Amino acid sequence: MSHHTLTRVSRRSLLAGGAALFGSTALAGPQRTMRPVARSGAVAEVASSPSEARPVARKGAVDLIAAAGLAGQVGFVISDAASGEVMEVVDGQVGRPPASVTKALTAVYALEILGPDYRFETQVLGTGPVVDGVLDGDLILAGGGDPNLVTDELAKLVQQLADEGLKQVTGRFLVWGNALPGVKEIEPGQLDQLGYNPSLGGLNLNFNRVFFEWALSGADYTLSLDARSETLRPVVTTARMQIVDRSVPVYSYAEGAGVDEWTVAKGALGKAGSRWLPVRFPALYAGDVFRTLAQDAGIGLPAAAVVDDLPAGTQLALFESVPLAQMLRDMLLYSTNLTAEAVGMTATAKRVGTARAMRTSAMTMAQWLKARAGLTLHLADHSGLSDENRVSALDMVRLLNADLVQAQLQPLMKSIAMVDDNRRAIKDFPASVRAKTGTLNFVSTLAGYLDTDTGRKLSFAIFAYDPEARTASLSSQDEQPRGASGFNGKAKGLQQDLLQRWAGLGRISG
């Protein structure tokens, strides 16, 4: 653990570089000491009864960091969200990987650029007339960047075609996925099999994942790869799996001709199991599933072919996503990387008038945040998966304190329960927490709002990061490297200790 000190941050240093976002209150310099002394008994009111109070809540913030026993670095800021007054800060100006807290930045960006009611559209087009159930031309499945499209919703498009009496297509079956620039994986260099690191494009399905399932039957295994959703399980042909007689690596991947070629180690399978695997050809994957669904509905289609430019055609079917605000709520709750990237890139495309590659779009978002809120940060993506991302706790809290950000972002954030040392929820805790979590191996972050029962709103950001262990984990080729779960557990314990301390401080009137 490196040495930390509570530092005083001046109004000038906090506000330098730009005006507050949306003209709201920014972080202001403290009017008194950065390390306030709790009034007698104030912090002890953290829980509903003395038996439920955590003794660590009486300790100072630096004491809590030391007690956590975390290797690496810890930085945090706690602020009054109304006045911007910084109540406590440790290494708040140091940029660190925010992990999935990045998604909160993306949500702010998308809400202003696209608006909370924005909906993604997925279309089916025909290049010719439909006569007596026959389309004389090509059928086109055209994506609009929807990151949350699933098999059940793809089936709704097929049903619209069936309801109109379509039975046959004389031309080609085309898929178009260039509404957004495509990438084979969000963060290169990670393990091939990580379902949270899929491809990205303008036509996405099931978060660009395929469901792999296996079971031992006698001396052999039965394998399946499907595009399952709540009600449907269509088998896919754009991914193949082969069992290989080895122990490690557990998975290997090779890119075939429009096909994901996987192998799995026989020694790692056990009796049965399943997992989601990433898809690297998203448009072809969606087309493959659409064709299967169409055949089941009595609509004959040839194999899908990718087209770079969208041909002109008549709309035959349309699916609209849920409103953006609802999509972002789910994104923040489930921390879906694909959603963050697609939403961020779509916002950039609208803002600058043309689609930009993922990394360029992330840089554009960072520039927007600097211009609007004076934030100085580096972003390589919109999801937080990249190790190159750097955000300081002070900048994060500065953004959280913007009036419109509070009004729009806080309701979308996840409710964080306060727990005791046995991980049991504390009853009648005198504060509520809504925040975004972030987790990578040896990175644990949390940022959001703490509302006390006195009506006082606090904003906070807590970043824990062990750079040496993180670097080593990336080269280990291990999904769960040694020490990662322990680091995460200690970091989450520290988050709880700090939040429970701050709940007591928040009950002290200024």
N, C-alpha and C positions, 0 to 999 in steps of 0.2 A: 504494500500500500504506500503510495506516495504521500508526502506531507501536504496537508491542506490547511489553509487558514481562511477564516471569514474575512472578506474584504469589503471595503466601502466602494460603492460605485456612484460616481457623480452623475447629476442630471446631464451634464454636457456629454460625457462619454456614452451614455445610454441613448441619447437623442441624436447624436452625430450621424450624419449620412442621409437623412431624409425625414420627411414628415410622417406623422402617424398614419396608419392605414385607415382609409375612409374618414379621415379627420377626427378620429376618436382619441381617447386618452391613451397615451403611450406610457412606457415605463418612466416614472419620475424618480429622481434621486431621493434618497431617504431624508426625512426631516429630523430623524433622530438616529441613534446608533443602529448599525446593521444587524446587531445581535441583541434583540430586545430581551429583557429579563421578564419572565412571566410573573404576574402578580401571584401572591400566595394563594395556592389552591386552584389557580386557573387551569393549569395543565392537567391536574388530577381529575378534571371533569370530562376527560376523554370518553369514558364509558358510563353506562347507566348505573353502575354500582362499583364500589371499591374492588370487589372480587373480579370484576371484568376488566378493570383498567390494566394496561400493560405498564409495568414499572419503568421500562425503557423510555416511555413518553416523558418522564421527568428529566431525562438527560438532555444536554445540549446537542446540537446537530453534529458537531465534530466528534463528540463522544459516541454518537450513534454510528457514524462512519467507521470509527476505529473498532467498535464492538462487532460490526458486521463481518470483519475479517476478509474483506474482498481484496484480491490482488488487482493491480492495475490502477485505474483512475475513476474518480467520482466527481461529478459536477452537478450542481443544482441551483435553482432559483425559486424562491417563493415570494409572491408579490400580492399586494392589494389590487384586485382587478379594476376597481373603480378609480382609484387615485394614481395607480401605477407605482406606488411606493414599494420599494424592495425591502422585504422584512429580513430575509437571510439569503446569503449567496456563498457558495463554495465553487471556486474555479468556473464561474459562470460565463466567462468570456472565451473559454477554450472550445473550439469546434471539435465535435466528436461524431462518430456514426450515430445517426438518430434511429436506425433500423426502421421499423414500420411506423414510428411517429411521423416519418416523412409523409405518410398518407394524409395526415391532418393538414399539412401544407397544401397537398394536392387538392384536398376537398375545398379549402378556401379559394384556391385558384379557379377550380371548375365552377364553383357556385357563382362567382362574380362574372366569369366569362360566358358561361353557358346558361346560367340561371337554374333555379331549383326545379323548374318544370320541364327541362329539356328531356327529350326522349330519343333514344337511338332507333333507327329503322332498319329492318331487314326485308328485302323485297324479292319477289319472283317476277321476272319479266319474260315476255315473249316477243320474238322478233318478227312474227307474222300473225295472221289471223287464226282464230280457233273456229273450226267449222265441224259440226257433228262430232265434237269431242276430240278432234285432231288438230294439234298445233302445227301449222305449216311454217316451220322455222325452228329457231333455236330456243331452248328454255334456259334461263339464266337465274341462278341463285346469287343474289348480290348483297354482300354484307355492308353495313353502315357503321361498323366499328363496335357494335354491341358486345361488351365483354361478358355479359351474363346470360347469353342465349344458351338454352339447354335443349336436350332432345325432345322433351314434351312440347316445347314451343316451336321447334322445327316441324313437329307433327301437325301443329295448327296451320302452318303454311300449306302443308300437303293437303290437309282437310279442306282448305279454301279452294284449292284446285279441283279436288274431287267434287265439292259441292257445285262447282261451275260446270261439271261434266267432262273435265279433261280426262282422256284415256290414253292418248298416244302423242308422241312428238316425232315429226319427220326429220328434224335436224339434230343438232348436237345438244348435249347437256353441259352447260358451261358454269363455272363458279368464278366469282370475282371477289377478291379479297384485298384490293388495293386502296380502299378508303383510308387506311392508315398504312404507313411504311412497315413492312414486316421485319421481324427478327426471329432467328431460330431459337434463341433462349434469352430471357430477360437479362441474366447475369452470366456471361461466359466464365468458364473455369470451375463451376460448381459440378457436383456429381451428376451424371447423366440422368439418373432415375428420380430426381427430386420433382414431384408433381407441382410444387409451388414455384418452379422455375421453368414454365413452358414457353412455347413460341408465342408470338403476338402478331396480329394482322388486322385487317379490316373485316374478316369473316372468322369468327371464333365460336367454338361450341364446347360446352361442358368445361369451361375454363381451360380449354385446349389440353384436356386430359382424357386418357382411355383407362378403363377399369380392367385390371389384370387379376384373375382369380385362379387358384389351383387347389386340387384335392388329390390325395393319394387313393388310388383305386386298385387294390391288389398290389402288384409289383410296379405299376406304372402310375403316372400322374395324368389327370385330365386338366387341360388348360383352356381358358377362355379369355378373350379380349372383346369388350363390348363398350358401347356408348350409353350406359345406363343413366336413367333419370328416375323420377319418382314412380313412373308407371311403365316405362319401356326399357328394353335391353337389347337393342339391335346389335348384332355381331358386326365387327368392322373388318375390313380387308386392307386398310392402310397402315396396320401395325401387325407384326408377327413376332412370336416368341418361340425360342428353342431352349430346351434344357440341356445344359452342358455338365459333364461329370467333373466338377471342380468344387472347391470350397470358397475361394476368393478369386477375383472380385465377385460380389454377389450378382451384379448386373454388368452387362456390357452393351454398348449401343453402336450401331453403324447405320449410316444414311443410305438407304436404297433408292431406287428410281420411284420416287413418290411414296415410299414405304419406310416406316420405322422398323428396323431390324434389331430385335432384342435377343439377348441370351441371359439366362439366369442359372446360377450355380445350384446344382442338384443338392449339394450338401447344406444349403441354406434354407431349403423349402419346408422341411418338417412335414407334418401330416396334411395341413391345409392352411390357406391364408389368402390374403388379397391386398392390393394397394393400387392407388392411382399412379399412372405413369404419364409423363409429359408427351404431348404431340408436337412434332416438328414440321408437319405439313398441314396447317390448320384448315386451309380452304379445301384441300382434297379430302380431309377427314370429314368436314361438314357435308361435302358433296356425296361422299360415300354413304353417310348415314341418311341423308335426304333421299338418295336413290332407293335404299332399302325400305324406307317408310313409304315412298311413292309406290313401289311394287306391291307392298302390302295393301295399299289403297286401290290397286287396279290400274295404276298409271305406269306404263312401261317407259323406262329411260335407259339410254346408253350410259356407259361409265363416264364419270365426271372428267372434264378437262379444264384446266386453269386458263383464264384469259387475263391478260395484263390490263387492257383497256375495256371499259364497260361499253358494250354495244348499245345503241339506241333500241328501245323496245317499249311495249305497252305493259303497264303494271297489271299482273294477274293476281297477286297475293301480297299482303303486307302484314308484318308483325311489328308492333311498337313496344319498346321496353317500358318498364316502370319509370316514373319520373326520377330525375337525377338525384333529388334529395333522398328518396328511398333507397336508391342504388348506393349512394354514399354511406347511408346508415349501415347497410349490410357490409359494405367494404370496410368500415371502421370496426364493426363487430367481429367479422370473420377474417379480417386482414388479408383480403384477396389481392395478390400482387398484379394479376392480369387486369383487374378492374381499375386499379390505380394508374397503370400505364396507359390503358386505352382512354380513360377519362382525361388524364393529363394531356395526352397527345391530341385528343379531339378539341380540348380547350385551346391549345396552341394553334391548331389549324384554323379555328374560328378567329382567333385574335390577330394572326398575321396574314390570314387569307390563303394559306397553303399548308398542306400537311408536311410536318418535319419529322425526321428520324427521332427515335426515342431519346437518345442522348442529347441531341440538339434541342429537342423539345424541353427536356429537363433543364438545360441551361437557360432557355428562354423563360421558363417558369421562375428560376432563381433571379433572373434580371428583373422580372415583373415584381417579385417580392421585395427586391432592393429598392426599386423605384417607388413602390407604393407604401412600404413600411420601413425603409431604411435598414433592411436586414442584409447582413454580409454572410453569405453561405455558399457552399459548393454542392451542386446536385448533379449526379450522373444518371439518375432515373427518377421516377415519380412514386415508387413503391418503398424504397429504403433497402432494397436487396443488395445494392452495390456497396462495397467497402470504401469507395471513394467519396461517398456523401459525407459532408461535414456541416453540422449545425451547432451553434452554441445554445446553452440553456437560456441565456439572456435574450437572444434573438427569438427563441421559441416563445418565451413569455411575453415579449414585446408584441408579437403577433396575436397571441391569445387575448391580450388586453384591449384590442381594437373593438369598439362597440358592436359593429356589425358582425364581426367574427364571433364574438360571444353569443349574439342573438341567433346566428345561423348554425354555428359549429357545435356548441355545447349540447343542444338537444339530440344531435346525431351521435354523440359519443357514448361509449359503453359505461354502464354503472359499475363501479369498482367497490366491492364489499370490504369493510374493515374487519379483520379477523384477529383472534388472540394467538398466543404462542402455539396452540394446538390446532390452528387453522380453522377454528370455529367462528362463525359470524358473530360479531359483538352486537348484542341487542340494543336497540334504541341509541345507537351512536349519534352524538349531537352534531353530525355533519354528513353531507353526501358528497360523493366523488364521482365525477364523470371525466373520463380520460381515454387516451389512446395508448395502448401498450406497444412495445417494440422488442422483438427478441431475435437475435442471431446467436450462434455459438460465441460466448464470451462478450456479448453485447446485450444489455438489458436497459430499456428506456421506458419512461412513463411521462406523459404531459397532459395537462387538462385543468380542470376546475375543482375547487373544494368550496362548497357552500355550507356555512355554519348555521345552526338553528337560531342565531341572532340576526340573520339576514346579511351577514358579511360574505362577500365572494372573494376568494383567493384564486390566483392562477399559479401554476407551478410547472417545472420541468426537471426531471431527474435522469441523468445520463451516467451509466456505469459501463466501463469499457476496459478490457485487458488486451492491449494491442499485441503483446508478445504471444500470448496464448491464442489470440484470434489468428494471427499470421501462421502459427504452427498448425492450427486446426485446418486451414485451407489446403495445406499440403499433405494432410494425413489420409485423405480419401476415406474418412470415417464420418458417417452421418451423425453419430453421437460421440465425438471425441472425448477422451478422458478429461474429467474436470468441468465439462461444459454445464452439466445439470447442476453440479454443486455451485458453480458461479451464479447461475440463474436463480437458484433457490435463495442464496445469500442476498442477491440484488433485490429480489422481490420482498424479502424480509426487511431490508433497509427501506424500501419504498413504503411499506406499511408503517414502520417506526417513524419515519419523517412525516408522513401524512397525519398520523395520530398526534404527533407533537404539534404540527401546524394547526390541527383542529383546535387545540387548546389556545395557541397564539391568536387564532382568528376570533376568539371570543373576547379578546382584549380590545376595548375600544381605543381608537387613536387619540 
